[in-house]
C-alpha cells in the first residue's frame, strides 16, 4: 500500500530530498463542493440552536415566576424534608455533591479549594431574574458560553507565542521543531511506531487516489469545529447523567488548555509549511477547503504539536466507547441497557472517527505522526486531571453572583431518557 522507510538511519534532509527528487505529483482533482464563507458558521449555529431547543427544560416557561419557597437544586433540604426528591436520578452539581445550604435563607455555599473551605454567595435569590429564567429554560447556553471562552483563549496563543519568540524568530524555531519531529519518527527508538512516513502516505493519495484526498480535505475542515460541536450537543442530549457529560467536557477543555500552553512555548511547523524540497503538498488549500475557523490573523498556523484534530477525536472516540457500555458490568445511574446493535454502532463510531481524522491530518500534511501521539498523551493527562476544574467552582459562584444570575439546573439526558433511549 505505502512505500516503507528506505533507510531509518539516514538524516532527515537526505531522506526527504531523495523523495523530493522524484517528479512531484500533479494535483488534478476538483473540489467536491465549495462552502460559502458563511457555510461553516451556519452549520455550527444550527447545531447549537438545535441542541439548545432539544435540551430545553420541559414544564418551565421563562414567564414563570419562582415561588418564594422554591429551593435551588444546589441547596440542602431541611432535615424535615425528604432527600430523595432532590436525588431522583443524578446529583446535578458537577462535583457530584449537593453541598449548599437552604435557599430559603440564602445562606452561603460551602466549597473546597486546594484543601481549604471557601464560602461563596448563594445565587438562588436571583432565580426570579429574567436572564436566570432564560438560562433555566435553555441550560445548554452555559455550555455554549464555556466553549466560546475556550475558543477565545486559542485565538490568543498566536499573539502570546509571537511575543515569547520575538527575538529568536518564531518561524525559524517552528521550522527546527518540525524537522526534529521528523527526525524522532525516523531515527529514534520510537521509529517502530511509524512504519510509513507522512510523505509516503500523501504520495499514495496523490498517485491514483486524489478523489479520496479531496474528501479528506473537506473532512479535515468539517471534523474539527463542527464535528466537535456536534458531539458536545449530542452527548449533552444523550449522556446518562450530567456528571458523565461534565467529565467529558472537562477533559476536552483541559486538553485544549494543555495544548494551548504547548502551542505557545513550543511552536511547530506542520509538514505543509516546510520548504518545497521536503516534498509536501498543502492539499487543503489547493482545494480551497480550509475551515473558516482556521483562517484569519489570529489563527496560529505553527501549532502542529500536539494535533488538536486528533486530540478531540481521540476524546470523542473514548467517550463513545464508554457510552456503548461494552466493558461495563453494571449500569451507571441514569443509563439504560443498550441492544447489541446499538453497542456495535457506538463501537464502530468510536474506532472509525479517530482513524478517519488520523488519516486526514497525515494525508493533508497538516500534522506529523508524532503530533497525534502527543495528542493522545495530552488527552490522557487531561482525563486523569480533569477534576482540577472543580477548584474553580468558587470562581464560578462569584461570576454568577456578579451577574445576578442563578446557575441553571442541567437538563442533560432528560429528553433522551424521556424517549427511552431513542434519538
KERO-969061 format. One record per atom (N, C-alpha, C): x, y, z negated. Coordinates in steps of 0.1 Angstrom, whole numbers, padded with zeros to 4 digits, always signed. Example, Ala and Ser with C-alpha at 12.3 -4.5 7.8 and 13.67 -1.06 7.14 Angstrom:
2
+0132-0057-0078/+0123-0045-0078/+0132-0033-0078/+0128-0022-0071/+0137-0011-0071/+0129+0000-0079/
//
This chain:
423
+0008-0012+0000/+0000+0000+0000/+0009+0013+0000/+0017+0014-0011/+0026+0026-0011/+0040+0021-0010/+0048+0030-0005/+0063+0027-0004/+0069+0028-0018/+0076+0017-0022/+0081+0017-0035/+0094+0025-0036/+0098+0028-0048/+0110+0036-0050/+0122+0031-0043/+0130+0039-0036/+0141+0035-0028/+0153+0032-0037/+0156+0041-0046/+0168+0040-0055/+0165+0048-0067/+0162+0041-0078/+0158+0048-0090/+0170+0055-0097/+0182+0051-0093/+0193+0058-0099/+0198+0070-0091/+0192+0073-0080/+0197+0084-0072/+0192+0097-0078/+0199+0108-0076/+0195+0121-0081/+0182+0125-0074/+0174+0134-0081/+0161+0138-0075/+0163+0144-0061/+0172+0153-0060/+0174+0160-0048/+0177+0151-0036/+0185+0141-0039/+0189+0131-0029/+0176+0123-0024/+0169+0118-0034/+0157+0110-0031/+0146+0118-0024/+0144+0131-0029/+0133+0139-0022/+0138+0143-0008/+0150+0147-0007/+0155+0151+0006/+0154+0140+0017/+0157+0128+0012/+0156+0116+0021/+0142+0115+0026/+0132+0116+0017/+0118+0116+0022/+0114+0128+0030/+0119+0139+0026/+0116+0151+0034/+0122+0151+0048/+0132+0143+0050/+0138+0143+0063/+0130+0137+0073/+0120+0129+0069/+0111+0123+0078/+0102+0134+0084/+0096+0130+0095/+0087+0140+0101/+0075+0143+0092/+0072+0155+0088/+0061+0158+0079/+0048+0155+0086/+0039+0149+0079/+0026+0146+0084/+0018+0158+0088/+0010+0157+0098/+0001+0168+0103/-0012+0168+0096/-0017+0179+0091/-0030+0180+0084/-0041+0182+0095/-0048+0171+0098/-0058+0172+0109/-0072+0171+0104/-0074+0168+0091/-0087+0166+0086/-0094+0179+0084/-0107+0179+0086/-0115+0191+0083/-0122+0190+0070/-0125+0201+0063/-0131+0201+0050/-0145+0194+0051/-0149+0187+0041/-0162+0180+0040/-0173+0191+0040/-0172+0200+0032/-0182+0211+0031/-0175+0223+0024/-0179+0235+0027/-0173+0247+0021/-0183+0253+0012/-0180+0254-0001/-0189+0261-0010/-0187+0276-0009/-0197+0283-0010/-0196+0298-0010/-0190+0302-0024/-0185+0314-0025/-0179+0318-0038/-0188+0317-0050/-0201+0318-0048/-0210+0317-0059/-0215+0302-0061/-0210+0293-0054/-0214+0279-0054/-0211+0272-0068/-0199+0272-0072/-0195+0266-0084/-0201+0273-0096/-0201+0286-0097/-0208+0293-0109/-0222+0289-0109/-0229+0288-0098/-0243+0284-0098/-0245+0270-0103/-0236+0261-0099/-0237+0247-0104/-0235+0247-0119/-0225+0254-0124/-0223+0254-0139/-0235+0261-0146/-0240+0272-0140/-0251+0279-0147/-0263+0270-0147/-0266+0262-0136/-0277+0253-0135/-0276+0242-0146/-0264+0237-0147/-0262+0226-0157/-0265+0232-0171/-0259+0244-0174/-0261+0249-0188/-0275+0253-0191/-0282+0260-0181/-0296+0263-0184/-0304+0251-0184/-0302+0241-0176/-0309+0228-0177/-0308+0222-0190/-0295+0221-0195/-0293+0215-0208/-0299+0223-0219/-0299+0236-0218/-0305+0244-0228/-0320+0242-0229/-0326+0240-0218/-0341+0237-0218/-0344+0223-0222/-0336+0213-0217/-0338+0199-0220/-0336+0196-0235/-0328+0204-0242/-0325+0201-0256/-0331+0211-0265/-0341+0218-0260/-0347+0228-0269/-0354+0221-0280/-0356+0229-0291/-0362+0223-0303/-0377+0223-0301/-0383+0210-0301/-0397+0209-0299/-0405+0213-0311/-0417+0218-0309/-0425+0222-0320/-0421+0235-0327/-0411+0242-0321/-0407+0255-0326/-0408+0266-0316/-0414+0277-0319/-0415+0288-0310/-0408+0300-0315/-0402+0308-0306/-0395+0320-0310/-0404+0330-0317/-0417+0330-0314/-0426+0339-0320/-0430+0334-0335/-0427+0322-0338/-0430+0317-0352/-0421+0324-0362/-0428+0328-0373/-0420+0334-0384/-0419+0324-0395/-0407+0322-0400/-0405+0311-0410/-0412+0315-0423/-0417+0305-0430/-0423+0307-0443/-0412+0310-0453/-0417+0317-0464/-0407+0321-0474/-0401+0309-0481/-0409+0298-0482/-0403+0286-0489/-0396+0277-0480/-0393+0281-0467/-0386+0273-0458/-0372+0271-0462/-0367+0259-0462/-0353+0256-0466/-0344+0254-0454/-0332+0259-0455/-0323+0257-0444/-0319+0242-0444/-0315+0237-0433/-0311+0223-0432/-0298+0221-0439/-0290+0232-0441/-0278+0231-0448/-0279+0232-0463/-0292+0234-0468/-0294+0236-0482/-0297+0223-0489/-0293+0223-0502/-0295+0211-0510/-0309+0213-0516/-0318+0203-0515/-0331+0204-0521/-0331+0204-0536/-0341+0210-0542/-0342+0209-0557/-0343+0195-0561/-0339+0193-0574/-0339+0179-0579/-0353+0173-0579/-0363+0181-0579/-0377+0175-0580/-0382+0171-0566/-0374+0174-0555/-0378+0171-0542/-0371+0159-0537/-0377+0152-0527/-0371+0140-0522/-0360+0144-0512/-0349+0137-0513/-0338+0140-0505/-0340+0134-0491/-0348+0124-0490/-0349+0116-0477/-0355+0125-0466/-0363+0135-0470/-0369+0143-0460/-0359+0152-0452/-0347+0153-0458/-0336+0161-0452/-0326+0152-0445/-0328+0139-0446/-0318+0129-0440/-0326+0119-0432/-0334+0124-0423/-0343+0115-0415/-0335+0105-0407/-0324+0110-0400/-0316+0100-0392/-0302+0105-0392/-0299+0117-0395/-0285+0122-0394/-0283+0135-0401/-0272+0136-0409/-0269+0148-0415/-0266+0158-0404/-0271+0170-0405/-0269+0180-0394/-0256+0188-0394/-0250+0189-0406/-0238+0196-0406/-0226+0188-0400/-0217+0195-0394/-0206+0187-0387/-0197+0179-0396/-0196+0184-0408/-0187+0176-0417/-0194+0164-0424/-0207+0162-0419/-0214+0151-0424/-0220+0153-0438/-0219+0165-0444/-0223+0167-0457/-0233+0179-0458/-0243+0178-0466/-0252+0189-0468/-0249+0195-0481/-0239+0204-0481/-0233+0209-0494/-0238+0223-0498/-0247+0229-0491/-0251+0242-0495/-0262+0241-0506/-0265+0252-0512/-0274+0253-0523/-0287+0259-0519/-0297+0259-0528/-0310+0262-0525/-0312+0275-0517/-0319+0274-0506/-0321+0286-0498/-0331+0296-0504/-0339+0291-0513/-0349+0300-0519/-0343+0311-0526/-0331+0309-0532/-0324+0319-0539/-0312+0324-0531/-0310+0318-0519/-0299+0322-0511/-0285+0322-0518/-0283+0312-0526/-0271+0311-0532/-0260+0307-0522/-0247+0309-0526/-0236+0308-0517/-0233+0293-0514/-0227+0290-0502/-0223+0277-0499/-0209+0273-0504/-0208+0261-0507/-0195+0256-0512/-0188+0249-0501/-0176+0255-0497/-0168+0249-0486/-0155+0245-0492/-0148+0236-0484/-0134+0232-0488/-0125+0236-0476/-0114+0242-0480/-0104+0246-0470/-0090+0244-0476/-0082+0235-0470/-0068+0232-0475/-0068+0229-0490/-0078+0221-0494/-0079+0216-0507/-0084+0226-0517/-0088+0238-0512/-0094+0248-0521/-0109+0249-0519/-0116+0253-0529/-0130+0255-0528/-0133+0270-0525/-0140+0272-0514/-0144+0285-0509/-0159+0287-0509/-0164+0298-0515/-0178+0300-0515/-0181+0311-0504/-0190+0307-0495/-0194+0316-0484/-0208+0319-0484/-0212+0331-0478/-0226+0335-0479/-0236+0325-0472/-0248+0324-0478/-0258+0316-0473/-0266+0324-0463/-0266+0320-0450/-0273+0328-0440/-0287+0325-0438/-0293+0316-0446/-0307+0312-0445/-0317+0324-0446/-0312+0335-0452/-0321+0347-0454/-0323+0354-0440/-0315+0350-0430/-0316+0356-0417/-0324+0347-0407/-0330+0337-0412/-0337+0328-0404/-0349+0334-0396/-0354+0345-0402/-0365+0352-0395/-0361+0362-0384/-0349+0365-0383/-0344+0374-0373/-0346+0369-0359/-0349+0378-0350/-0352+0373-0336/-0341+0365-0330/-0328+0369-0331/-0318+0361-0325/-0316+0348-0332/-0319+0347-0345/-0318+0334-0352/-0329+0325-0346/-0341+0330-0344/-0352+0322-0338/-0349+0317-0324/-0343+0326-0316/-0339+0322-0302/-0329+0311-0303/-0319+0312-0311/-0309+0302-0312/-0315+0289-0318/-0324+0290-0327/-0331+0277-0332/-0339+0271-0321/-0345+0278-0312/-0353+0273-0301/-0344+0266-0291/-0332+0272-0289/-0323+0267-0279/-0309+0265-0286/-0307+0255-0294/-0295+0254-0302/-0283+0250-0293/-0285+0246-0280/-0273+0243-0272/-0266+0256-0268/-0272+0268-0271/-0265+0280-0268/-0252+0281-0277/-0252+0275-0288/-0240+0275-0297/-0228+0269-0289/-0231+0257-0283/-0220+0251-0275/-0216+0259-0264/-0225+0266-0257/-0221+0275-0246/-0211+0286-0251/-0214+0292-0262/-0206+0302-0267/-0192+0297-0271/-0192+0285-0277/-0179+0279-0281/-0170+0277-0269/-0176+0272-0258/-0167+0269-0246/-0163+0282-0238/-0172+0292-0239/-0168+0305-0233/-0156+0311-0240/-0156+0309-0254/-0145+0314-0262/-0132+0306-0259/-0133+0293-0257/-0122+0285-0253/-0116+0288-0240/-0125+0291-0230/-0121+0295-0217/-0113+0308-0217/-0117+0317-0226/-0111+0330-0227/-0096+0328-0231/-0094+0318-0241/-0080+0315-0245/-0072+0310-0234/-0078+0302-0226/-0070+0296-0214/-0065+0308-0205/-0074+0317-0202/-0071+0328-0193/-0060+0336-0199/-0057+0336-0212/-0047+0344-0218/-0033+0337-0218/-0033+0324-0215/-0020+0317-0215/-0010+0323-0205/-0015+0327-0193/-0006+0332-0183/+0001+0345-0188/-0007+0354-0194/-0001+0367-0199/+0009+0364-0210/+0006+0355-0219/+0015+0353-0230/+0028+0346-0225/+0026+0336-0216/+0038+0329-0211/+0047+0338-0203/+0041+0347-0196/+0050+0357-0188/+0057+0366-0198/+0051+0370-0209/+0058+0378-0219/+0069+0370-0225/+0067+0358-0229/+0077+0350-0235/+0089+0348-0226/+0087+0346-0213/+0098+0343-0204/+0101+0355-0195/+0099+0367-0200/+0100+0379-0192/+0115+0382-0189/+0124+0377-0197/+0139+0379-0195/+0145+0368-0186/+0141+0356-0189/+0147+0345-0181/+0140+0342-0168/+0128+0347-0166/+0121+0344-0154/+0113+0332-0154/+0100+0333-0156/+0091+0321-0158/+0091+0312-0146/+0093+0317-0134/+0092+0309-0122/+0104+0299-0121/+0116+0304-0125/+0128+0296-0125/+0127+0285-0136/+0122+0289-0147/+0120+0280-0158/+0111+0269-0155/+0099+0272-0149/+0089+0263-0145/+0095+0253-0134/+0103+0258-0125/+0109+0250-0114/+0118+0239-0120/+0126+0243-0130/+0135+0234-0136/+0127+0223-0144/+0117+0228-0151/+0109+0218-0158/+0101+0208-0149/+0097+0213-0137/+0091+0204-0128/+0101+0194-0122/+0113+0198-0119/+0123+0189-0114/+0127+0179-0125/+0127+0184-0138/+0130+0175-0149/+0120+0164-0150/+0107+0167-0148/+0096+0157-0148/+0099+0146-0138/+0103+0150-0126/+0106+0140-0115/+0118+0132-0119/+0128+0138-0126/+0139+0130-0130/+0136+0120-0140/+0128+0124-0150/+0124+0115-0160/+0116+0103-0154/+0107+0105-0145/+0100+0095-0139/+0108+0085-0131/+0119+0090-0125/+0127+0082-0116/+0139+0076-0121/+0145+0082-0132/+0158+0079-0137/+0159+0075-0151/+0148+0078-0159/+0149+0075-0173/+0144+0061-0176/+0144+0058-0189/+0139+0044-0194/+0124+0043-0191/+0117+0054-0189/+0102+0054-0186/+0099+0051-0171/+0109+0049-0163/+0107+0047-0149/+0098+0035-0145/+0098+0025-0154/+0090+0013-0151/+0075+0016-0151/+0071+0028-0158/+0057+0032-0158/+0052+0038-0145/+0062+0041-0136/+0058+0049-0124/+0064+0041-0112/+0057+0030-0108/+0062+0022-0096/+0062+0030-0083/+0053+0040-0082/+0053+0048-0070/+0055+0063-0073/+0062+0070-0065/+0064+0084-0067/+0052+0092-0062/+0050+0104-0067/+0040+0113-0062/+0041+0115-0047/+0053+0115-0042/+0055+0117-0027/+0049+0105-0020/+0052+0093-0025/+0047+0081-0018/+0031+0081-0017/+0025+0085-0028/+0010+0085-0029/+0005+0095-0019/+0010+0107-0019/+0004+0117-0010/+0007+0113+0005/+0018+0108+0008/+0021+0104+0022/+0012+0093+0026/+0008+0084+0017/-0001+0073+0021/-0015+0079+0025/-0019+0089+0017/-0032+0095+0021/-0030+0103+0034/-0019+0110+0036/-0017+0118+0047/-0016+0110+0060/-0011+0098+0059/-0010+0089+0071/-0022+0080+0072/-0032+0084+0079/-0043+0075+0082/-0054+0075+0072/-0053+0083+0061/-0064+0083+0051/-0067+0098+0047/-0066+0107+0057/-0068+0121+0054/-0083+0124+0050/-0092+0116+0055/-0106+0119+0051/-0108+0116+0036/-0101+0106+0031/-0102+0103+0017/-0095+0114+0009/-0084+0119+0014/-0077+0130+0007/-0086+0143+0007/-0093+0145+0018/-0103+0156+0018/-0113+0155+0007/-0118+0143+0006/-0128+0140-0005/-0122+0143-0019/-0109+0139-0021/-0102+0141-0033/-0100+0156-0036/-0097+0163-0025/-0096+0178-0027/-0108+0184-0033/-0120+0180-0027/-0132+0186-0033/-0135+0181-0047/-0132+0168-0049/-0134+0162-0062/-0125+0168-0072/-0113+0172-0069/-0104+0178-0078/-0109+0191-0083/-0116+0199-0074/-0121+0212-0077/-0134+0210-0086/-0142+0201-0083/-0155+0200-0090/-0155+0192-0102/-0145+0183-0104/-0145+0174-0115/-0141+0181-0128/-0133+0192-0127/-0127+0198-0139/-0137+0206-0147/-0142+0217-0142/-0151+0226-0150/-0165+0221-0148/-0171+0220-0136/-0185+0215-0135/-0187+0201-0141/-0177+0192-0138/-0178+0178-0143/-0178+0178-0158/-0169+0185-0165/-0168+0185-0179/-0180+0192-0186/-0184+0203-0180/-0196+0209-0185/-0208+0200-0184/-0209+0193-0173/-0220+0183-0171/-0220+0172-0182/-0208+0167-0185/-0206+0157-0195/-0211+0163-0209/-0206+0175-0212/-0210+0181-0225/-0225+0182-0226/-0231+0187-0215/-0246+0188-0216/-0252+0175-0217/-0248+0165-0210/-0254+0151-0211/-0252+0145-0224/-0240+0146-0230/-0237+0140-0243/-0245+0147-0254/-0247+0160-0253/-0255+0167-0263/-0269+0161-0263/-0274+0158-0251/-0287+0153-0249/-0288+0139-0254/-0278+0130-0252/-0280+0116-0255/-0271+0110-0266/-0263+0118-0272/-0255+0113-0283/-0263+0108-0294/-0259+0097-0301/-0267+0091-0312/-0269+0100-0324/-0260+0110-0326/-0260+0119-0337/-0252+0131-0334/-0255+0142-0341/-0247+0154-0339/-0233+0152-0344/-0231+0143-0354/-0217+0140-0359/-0209+0134-0348/-0215+0125-0340/-0208+0118-0329/-0204+0129-0318/-0214+0137-0315/-0212+0147-0305/-0201+0157-0310/-0202+0161-0322/-0192+0171-0327/-0178+0165-0327/-0176+0152-0329/-0163+0146-0329/-0157+0147-0315/-0165+0145-0305/-0161+0146-0291/-0158+0160-0287/-0167+0169-0291/-0165+0183-0288/-0152+0189-0295/-0150+0185-0308/-0138+0190-0315/-0125+0184-0308/-0126+0171-0304/-0114+0165-0297/-0111+0172-0284/-0121+0175-0276/-0119+0183-0264/-0113+0196-0266/-0119+0203-0276/-0114+0217-0279/-0100+0217-0284/-0096+0207-0293/-0083+0207-0298/-0073+0202-0287/-0078+0193-0278/-0069+0190-0266/-0066+0203-0258/-0076+0211-0257/-0074+0224-0250/-0064+0232-0257/-0065+0234-0269/-0057+0243-0277/-0042+0238-0277/-0040+0225-0279/-0027+0220-0279/-0021+0221-0265/-0029+0219-0254/-0024+0221-0241/-0020+0236-0238/-0028+0245-0244/-0025+0259-0242/-0012+0263-0247/-0009+0257-0259/+0004+0260-0265/+0016+0255-0257/+0014+0243-0251/+0024+0237-0242/+0025+0245-0230/+0014+0249-0224/+0014+0258-0212/+0023+0270-0214/+0020+0276-0226/+0026+0289-0229/+0042+0288-0230/+0046+0278-0237/+0060+0277-0241/+0068+0267-0232/+0061+0260-0224/+0068+0250-0215/+0061+0251-0201/+0063+0262-0194/+0057+0262-0181/+0063+0252-0172/+0055+0246-0164/+0059+0235-0155/+0053+0237-0141/+0062+0237-0131/+0057+0239-0117/+0051+0226-0112/+0039+0227-0106/+0033+0215-0100/+0040+0211-0087/+0039+0199-0083/+0046+0194-0071/+0043+0203-0059/+0031+0208-0058/+0027+0215-0046/+0034+0228-0044/+0039+0234-0056/+0046+0246-0055/+0062+0245-0054/+0067+0233-0054/+0081+0230-0053/+0085+0235-0039/+0098+0238-0037/+0103+0243-0024/+0100+0232-0013/+0098+0237-0001/+0094+0228+0010/+0103+0216+0012/+0116+0216+0008/+0124+0205+0011/+0120+0193+0002/+0112+0195-0008/+0107+0183-0016/+0095+0176-0010/+0090+0181+0001/+0081+0174+0009/+0066+0173+0005/+0062+0181-0005/+0048+0181-0009/+0039+0190-0001/+0027+0186+0000/+0017+0195+0008/+0006+0199-0002/+0003+0212-0002/-0008+0217-0011/-0021+0215-0003/-0026+0202-0004/-0038+0198+0004/-0050+0206+0000/-0052+0209-0013/-0064+0216-0018/-0065+0229-0011/-0055+0237-0011/-0055+0250-0004/-0055+0249+0011/-0050+0238+0016/-0051+0236+0031/-0066+0234+0035/-0073+0228+0026/-0088+0226+0028/-0096+0237+0024/-0090+0248+0017/-0098+0258+0011/-0108+0253+0001/-0103+0243-0007/-0112+0236-0016/-0109+0239-0030/-0101+0250-0033/-0097+0253-0046/-0109+0258-0054/-0109+0255-0067/-0120+0259-0076/-0120+0274-0078/-0132+0280-0079/-0133+0295-0082/-0128+0298-0096/-0129+0287-0105/-0124+0289-0118/-0109+0289-0119/-0102+0283-0109/-0088+0282-0109/-0081+0292-0100/-0088+0303-0098/-0082+0314-0089/-0083+0327-0096/-0075+0337-0092/-0075+0350-0098/-0062+0353-0105/-0061+0365-0110/-0048+0370-0116/-0045+0364-0129/-0055+0359-0136/-0053+0353-0150/-0052+0338-0150/-0052+0332-0138/-0050+0317-0138/-0035+0314-0139/-0032+0305-0148/-0018+0300-0150/-0015+0289-0140/-0009+0292-0129/-0006+0282-0119/+0006+0273-0122/+0013+0277-0133/+0025+0270-0138/+0022+0262-0150/+0010+0256-0150/+0005+0248-0162/+0003+0234-0158/+0013+0227-0152/+0011+0213-0148/+0012+0204-0160/+0020+0207-0170/+0022+0198-0181/+0016+0203-0194/+0006+0196-0200/+0000+0183-0195/-0011+0186-0186/-0016+0176-0179/-0027+0177-0170/-0040+0178-0177/-0047+0190-0177/-0059+0191-0184/-0070+0184-0176/-0069+0183-0163/-0078+0175-0155/-0079+0160-0160/-0067+0154-0162/-0067+0141-0167/-0070+0140-0182/-0066+0150-0190/-0069+0150-0204/-0084+0150-0207/-0091+0159-0199/-0106+0159-0201/-0111+0146-0197/-0107+0140-0185/-0113+0128-0180/-0110+0116-0189/-0098+0116-0195/-0095+0106-0205/-0104+0106-0217/-0106+0118-0222/-0115+0120-0234/-0129+0116-0230/-0134+0120-0218/-0147+0116-0214/-0148+0101-0212/-0138+0095-0206/-0138+0080-0205/-0139+0073-0218/-0132+0078-0228/-0132+0072-0241/-0146+0074-0248/-0152+0085-0246/-0165+0088-0252/-0175+0079-0245/-0174+0077-0232/-0184+0068-0225/-0182+0054-0229/-0169+0050-0232/-0167+0036-0236/-0173+0034-0250/-0171+0044-0259/-0177+0043-0272/-0193+0043-0271/-0198+0051-0262/-0212+0052-0261/-0218+0039-0255/-0210+0032-0247/-0215+0019-0242/-0218+0009-0253/-0210+0010-0264/-0213+0001-0276/-0208-0013-0274/-0199-0015-0264/-0194-0029-0262/-0187-0034-0273/-0179-0026-0280/-0170-0031-0291/-0176-0028-0304/-0188-0024-0305/-0195-0021-0318/-0203-0033-0323/-0200-0037-0335/-0207-0048-0340/-0220-0044-0347/-0220-0031-0352/-0232-0026-0358/-0235-0012-0352/-0248-0009-0351/-0252+0004-0345/-0249+0015-0355/-0245+0026-0350/-0243+0038-0359/-0257+0045-0360/-0258+0053-0371/-0271+0059-0374/-0276+0067-0362/-0288+0065-0358/-0294+0072-0347/-0293+0066-0333/-0284+0055-0333/-0282+0049-0320/-0292+0038-0318/-0294+0034-0305/-0303+0023-0302/-0295+0012-0294/-0299+0000-0295/-0292-0011-0288/-0294-0010-0273/-0284-0010-0265/-0284-0009-0251/-0285-0023-0244/-0291-0023-0233/-0291-0035-0225/-0278-0038-0219/-0276-0050-0214/-0263-0053-0207/-0260-0045-0195/-0271-0042-0188/-0269-0033-0176/-0264-0019-0179/-0270-0013-0190/-0265+0000-0194/-0251-0001-0199/-0248-0011-0206/-0234-0012-0211/-0224-0013-0200/-0227-0021-0190/-0218-0023-0178/-0217-0009-0171/-0229-0002-0170/-0229+0011-0163/-0219+0021-0170/-0221+0022-0183/-0212+0031-0190/-0197+0027-0190/-0195+0014-0190/-0181+0008-0189/-0175+0012-0175/-0183+0010-0165/-0178+0013-0151/-0175+0028-0150/-0183+0037-0156/-0181+0051-0155/-0168+0055-0163/-0167+0048-0175/-0156+0051-0184/-0142+0048-0177/-0142+0038-0169/-0130+0034-0162/-0128+0042-0149/-0139+0043-0141/-0138+0049-0128/-0135+0064-0128/-0141+0071-0137/-0139+0086-0137/-0125+0090-0140/-0118+0085-0150/-0104+0089-0152/-0095+0084-0141/-0098+0072-0135/-0089+0067-0124/-0091+0076-0112/-0103+0080-0109/-0105+0089-0098/-0098+0102-0100/-0099+0108-0112/-0092+0120-0115/-0077+0118-0113/-0072+0107-0118/-0058+0105-0117/-0053+0104-0103/-0061+0097-0094/-0058+0097-0080/-0058+0110-0074/-0068+0119-0078/-0069+0132-0072/-0058+0141-0076/-0054+0141-0088/-0043+0150-0093/-0029+0147-0087/-0027+0134-0084/-0015+0129-0078/-0015+0131-0063/-0026+0127-0056/-0026+0128-0042/-0026+0142-0037/-0032+0151-0044/-0032+0165-0040/-0020+0173-0045/-0010+0166-0051/+0003+0172-0055/+0001+0183-0065/-0010+0182-0074/-0012+0192-0084/-0005+0188-0097/-0002+0175-0099/+0004+0171-0111/+0014+0160-0108/+0023+0157-0118/+0031+0146-0118/+0025+0135-0127/+0030+0122-0125/+0025+0111-0133/+0028+0115-0148/+0039+0121-0150/+0042+0124-0164/+0033+0134-0171/+0027+0142-0162/+0016+0152-0168/+0004+0144-0173/+0000+0133-0166/-0011+0125-0170/-0007+0118-0183/+0005+0113-0184/+0009+0106-0196/+0009+0115-0208/+0014+0128-0206/+0014+0138-0216/+0000+0141-0221/-0009+0141-0211/-0023+0145-0214/-0029+0134-0223/-0026+0121-0221/-0031+0110-0230/-0025+0112-0244/-0013+0115-0245/-0007+0117-0258/-0013+0129-0266/-0016+0140-0258/-0022+0152-0264/-0036+0149-0268/-0044+0141-0260/-0058+0138-0263/-0058+0129-0275/-0050+0119-0276/-0049+0110-0288/-0046+0118-0301/-0036+0127-0300/-0033+0135-0311/-0045+0144-0315/-0052+0149-0305/-0064+0158-0308/-0075+0150-0315/-0077+0137-0311/-0087+0129-0317/-0084+0126-0332/-0071+0123-0334/-0067+0119-0348/-0068+0132-0357/-0066+0143-0351/-0066+0156-0360/-0078+0164-0358/-0089+0159-0351/-0100+0168-0348/-0107+0174-0359/-0106+0168-0371/-0114+0173-0383/-0107+0185-0389/-0095+0189-0383/-0089+0201-0388/-0098+0213-0386/-0107+0212-0376/-0116+0223-0373/-0126+0226-0384/-0128+0215-0392/-0138+0217-0403/-0133+0227-0413/-0119+0230-0413/-0114+0240-0422/-0118+0254-0418/-0123+0255-0406/-0128+0268-0401/-0143+0271-0404/-0149+0261-0411/-0163+0263-0414/-0166+0276-0422/-0157+0279-0432/-0159+0292-0439/-0158+0304-0429/-0150+0304-0419/-0149+0314-0409/-0162+0315-0401/-0167+0303-0398/-0180+0303-0390/-0191+0308-0399/-0191+0305-0412/-0202+0311-0420/-0201+0326-0421/-0189+0331-0422/-0187+0346-0422/-0191+0352-0409/-0189+0345-0398/-0192+0350-0385/-0208+0351-0384/-0215+0341-0388/-0229+0341-0387/-0235+0352-0397/-0228+0353-0408/-0232+0364-0418/-0231+0378-0412/-0220+0380-0405/-0217+0393-0399/-0227+0396-0388/-0232+0385-0381/-0242+0386-0370/-0256+0386-0375/-0257+0385-0388/-0271+0384-0395/-0279+0373-0388/-0273+0361-0387/-0279+0350-0380/-0278+0337-0388/-0288+0329-0388/-0287+0316-0394/-0282+0306-0383/-0273+0297-0387/-0268+0287-0377/-0280+0278-0374/-0282+0276-0361/-0294+0267-0358/-0292+0252-0361/-0303+0246-0364/-0302+0231-0366/-0300+0224-0352/-0290+0216-0351/-0287+0210-0338/-0299+0201-0334/-0301+0200-0321/-0312+0191-0316/-0305+0179-0309/-0293+0176-0312/-0285+0166-0305/-0293+0153-0304/-0295+0148-0292/-0301+0134-0290/-0315+0133-0293/-0322+0143-0297/-0336+0142-0301/-0345+0138-0289/-0343+0145-0278/-0351+0142-0266/-0348+0128-0261/-0335+0124-0262/-0331+0111-0257/-0338+0100-0265/-0337+0102-0279/-0344+0092-0287/-0359+0092-0286/-0364+0104-0283/-0379+0105-0281/-0383+0097-0269/-0374+0096-0259/-0378+0088-0247/-0373+0074-0248/-0369+0070-0260/-0365+0056-0263/-0352+0053-0255/-0343+0062-0255/-0330+0060-0248/-0331+0061-0233/-0341+0067-0227/-0342+0068-0213/-0339+0082-0209/-0331+0084-0198/-0327+0097-0194/-0339+0103-0186/
//
